[in-house]
Amino acid sequence: MDIFSLPADAFGDRFALEALPLAREPAGYAVQMLDTDKLLDQVTGVFLPVRSEKLRGLFDSFDAAFAAAHRWVDSHCQDPDDHRLAIVPASFDSVLNRHVLIYGVLCGQP
């Protein structure tokens, strides 16, 4: 059950991975906590660093990432405008066995 009603752009504008001009091939959508290198883990629902071997941070669709971010906001925020989350394209480096933030650490303030 959703506690908050969030707008469609609550975690950034909707995008399709295949439409983005990226320097690195994306492997999926991720929910990033702004100002950190942490992604929302699909299994536990907590944020883990991209270097964590336990992290399962790639979602198959924007909608799946949005739903996971929405659940996190419902559980952790008293004011939904204070969530500090963004849906971003991400990759996975199989050599280093870690997630990669294609855009790097995004800042909450310009």
BELFEN-V306674 format. One record per backbone hydrogen bond with DSSP energy under -1.0 kcal/mol. CO is the residue of the C=O (numbers start at 1). NH is the residue of the N-H. If there is no record, write none. Layout:
CO_NH, CO_NH
//
This chain:
7_10, 9_12, 11_87, 16_19, 17_20, 20_22, 28_90, 29_59, 30_88, 31_40, 32_86, 33_36, 37_50, 38_33, 39_48, 41_45, 46_41, 48_39, 49_52, 50_99, 56_42, 59_29, 61_65, 62_66, 63_67, 64_68, 65_69, 66_70, 67_71, 68_72, 69_73, 70_74, 71_75, 72_76, 73_77, 79_82, 84_34, 86_32, 88_30, 90_27, 90_28, 91_100, 93_97, 93_98, 98_93, 100_91, 101_104, 106_35
//
